[in-house]
Amino acid sequence: MSYELMPLGMAALALLAERPMHPYEMYQVLLLRKEDRIVKVRPGSLYHAVNKLDEAGLVRVTGTDRDGNRPERTTYEITDEGREQLLDRVEELIAEPINEYPRFPLAIGQAHNLPLSKVIQLLRTRLAALAVDREQGMTEYEEVQAKGVPARYLLDAPYLFAMHDAEVAYLEKLIADLESGVIDWEAEKPVGLQHTIKD
């Protein structure tokens, strides 16, 4: 049976590959590991994703329990098919670069439509936001490390920091080039860019 494994479903399967859990416990572990920085995690959407995995035969119910007056909790485990699909998807995503169509390259590619002063202002605003995000991300990463989460579960954090640092370096150079005039903002549009559609 083929099932399109979406990011939240993949995160859920990965947790169940470690041990059986109920969805709320999965939610707590995802938050503990700060996985919500790379996967949009909400309790309702996680429950929905687990139900879809169950319908697809990638997980199965192992039991239910109740803690006091709380609602009944259903515990799930990964199936052999679920483990196979998880591993296939991880291998695919690691080996094959995928264009995820990020919005910033689209926006920066259209920055020439704005006045130079506005572009520089917006880039500085973005740099400031990135600095806050980097500091918060590093604090969270250090907190997770301090809780004893093994490094192999946190390989995404150093990658995200490297991507962040590359963007900061790019933005700093771009601002410098714009301010110094290395990038001419007032030049006429090149003839090659003045395309027209002909009948």
Long-range contacts (C-beta under 8 A, 24 or more apart in sequence): 1-56, 1-57, 1-81, 3-53, 3-56, 3-58, 3-85, 5-85, 5-86, 5-89, 6-49, 7-38, 7-39, 7-40, 8-39, 8-40, 8-41, 8-45, 8-46, 8-49, 9-49, 9-52, 9-53, 9-58, 10-39, 10-86, 10-89, 10-90, 11-35, 11-39, 11-41, 12-46, 12-49, 12-50, 12-53, 12-59, 13-53, 13-58, 13-59, 13-78, 13-82, 13-83, 13-85, 13-86, 14-86, 16-59, 16-76, 16-77, 16-78, 16-82, 17-78, 17-82, 17-83, 17-86, 20-62, 20-75, 20-76, 20-77, 21-75, 21-76, 22-73, 22-74, 22-75, 22-76, 23-47, 23-50, 23-73, 23-74, 23-76, 24-73, 26-50, 32-144, 32-147, 32-149, 33-144, 33-149, 33-153, 33-154, 34-140, 34-141, 34-144, 34-157, 37-137, 37-140, 37-160, 38-156, 38-160, 50-76, 53-82, 57-81, 57-82, 58-82, 58-85, 58-86, 112-185, 116-178, 116-185, 116-186, 119-178, 119-185, 120-175, 120-178, 120-179, 123-171, 123-174, 123-175, 123-178, 124-175, 126-171, 127-168, 127-171, 127-172, 127-175, 130-164, 130-167, 130-168, 130-171, 131-168, 133-164, 134-161, 134-164, 134-165, 134-168, 137-161, 137-164
